[in-house]
Amino acid sequence: MARHVPHLYVPGPWEAPVLPLTDAAVRHLRKSLRRSDGDALSYSDGAGRIGEGRLEGSSVVRGDEHEVSQGRLPVIAVAAPANKDRVRFLVEKLAELGTPELWWLATAFGERRLPPDDKVESWCRSALEQSRSAWLMRVSKRAIGLAALPSGTVFADQSGSTDEVGTAPCVAIGPEGGWAPGEIPEGAPVRSFGTSVLRVETAAVAAAVLAISQGSSDH
């Protein structure tokens, strides 16, 4: 069986033939994964560029590189759960699935506190490395109102139809307390992801998976 090749997030720009790694990344490679000089690594700048190189000291020696397109998956807008473990699950799983952007959503019944930006960035980096992605998911720094969502946004609610998400630019997931009466804009498409009442993070992951599967079926 081939040995696992670690995948690293190394922010750009990449200008030198050797890319320095953070102390934390070096410790993880050397102590946890027991990697040595010359061992193979893959790496990404989080903006679509991915490469194959090797470990040397506290750096990556660059090798073959190529660009990876991001695809056309919808943004997921979510009213953040109150529990930090559930928020972390939501961020990591959406990032692993290739969601391009996550927007925190301000709603009538939603949680007003958002996770710290540095925690969210760490979760996104970890998900990129776990999924071997070329893209780092972008996450809004603040909660946005419903009026800021783009035209054509699909709203998730158990009362909606089971039609496909299709080419919607965004899927909005309400808070743990549900949407307030009249909060979903009149005439907006409303979709249900099944007969069960889903947790916020489960509905967000279901929306991402459905968008992936429906996008694949269009080709």
N, C-alpha and C positions, 0 to 999 in steps of 0.2 A: 504494500500500500504506500502511495506517495505521501511524503511528509507534508503536513499543512503549511501553507505559505501565508504568513501574517500579512494583513492589509492595513495600511496606515493612512491617516489623514495628515497631509503635509500642505498647509496653506501656501498659495502662491504669493507673488510671482516666482516662477522657477527660472532663475537666470544663470546659476552656476551648475557645473556638472555634478556637484555633490550637494545634497540637501541636508542641513542640520536638523536633528531631532530634538524634541524636548527631553529634559531629564526624566520625566515620568515615562515617556515612551521607551527610552533606553532601558530604564529599570525593568519595565514590563517585558521587553524583548530578552534581556540578558538573564534576569532572575526567574521570572514566571515561565517564559517560553523556552528558556535555555538556548537561545540563539547565539551563534558565534560569527565572527568576521567571515564574510564570504557567503553567508546563508542568503537564500532568495527572499525577497520582499516584494509586495506590490504596494502601490501608493497612489493617492488621488489628491488633487487640489480642492475637491468639493465643488468645482465649477465645470465639470465635464471632462477633465483631463485625467487619464489614468496611465500608470506605467509599471514596468517590471524592472526591478533593480536588485541590489544586494547590500547587506549590512556591512559597514566598515567603520569601526570605532563608534562614534555617536552620531553617525550620518548615514544617509542612503546614497549609494553611488547609482546615478540614473542609468536606465537602460532604455529599451524600446517603449515608446509612448504613443498613445492615440487618443482621439476625441470620442466621447460617447454622447449621443443625443439624449435629452431628458424625457422625451415623449410629451404627451398632451393630457396628463391626468388633471383632474380638477383640484383647486385649492380646497382644503377642508377648514371650515370655520367652526369653532367649538366653544361652548360655554364651559370653562374649565371646572372639573370636579374639585371639591374641597380637599379631598384626601391626596396627599402628595405622592403616595405610591401609585395611585390610580392615574395621576397626572403624568408621572414618569412613564408608566406603561403606555399611555396614550401617545406621548411624544415618540418614544422609542419605536413602537410598532408602526406608526404612520411613516416614520423616517425609513424603517427597514423595507416598507412596501413601496417606497419610491415617491411618496407624496411630495410635490414640489414646494408647497408652502402650507403652513399652519397658521391660521389667524385666530387669536383669542377673541371671543365674541361677548359683548356686553348685553345682557338680557335682564328682564324684570326680576326673574327668580334666580338668577345665577350668582355664583361665587364671585366676589369682587376682588379677592386677592389672587395675584398671579405668581407662579413660581419665579425665583430669581433668574435673571438672564444668564448668569454664569452656569447655573445648574442645567438650564435648558440647552445651552450650547454644548455642555459636556455630554448630555444624553444624545444629542444629534450626532456628535463626533463618534460616540460609541456605536450608534446604530449604523453609521456609514461604514465603520470598520467591520462590524459584524456581518453586514449584508454585502460587503465588497463592492459598494456602490462608487460611482464616479461623482455623485452629486450630494451635497450637504443640504438637508432640508432647511428652508428659511422659516423663521418663526417671528411673528409680530412682537414688538416690544411692549405694546399696550393693547387693551381690549378696544375693539371697534364696535360702533353701533350698527344696527341692522340697515340703516339708511346708506351705509358705506359699502354694502355688498353689491357686487356687479349685477347688472340686469341678467336675468336667466338663472339666478341662483336657485338651486333645488333645496327645499326645506324638508328635513327628516321629521316625520311624525307618524305614529301608528295609524292615524286616520287616513293617511294618504293612499294613493294607488301603488301598485307594485310594478309600474312601468319602469323601463330602464332609466338610469341616470343620464345616459346619452352623452352629448357633448357639453353638458352644463359647465360653466366656468368655475363654479363653486358649489359645494354642498354644505349647508348649515345644520349643525347639530345643536339642539336646545339644551337647557340645563337639567339638572337632576329633578327639579320641581316641575319640569315641563314648560312649554310655551305659555305665556300669559294670554288671556282672551284677546283676540284681535292683534296679537303681536306679529303673526305671520302676515306679510303684506297681501292685500286682496289680489287675487289672480295669480299669485306665485305658484309654481309647481310644487306639489307636496308628494313625497314618496315614503312608502313604508318598506322596511327591510325584513318583514316577516310578521308573524302573528304574536310573537312575544314582545313584552316591554323590555327594551334593552337599556343597559347602563350607557352613560354618555360615551365612555371609551370604547365599548363594544360596538355601539352604533357608528362611531367614527371609523373604526377598523373595517366594519362591514361595508361602509360607503366606499372606502378605498379599494377593498377587494372587488366589489361589484364594478367599480369604474375600470379596474384593470381587466376583469374578465369580459366586460362589454366592449372595451376598446379592442381587445384581442379578437373578438368575434367579428369585428368590422373589417378585418383584413383577410 
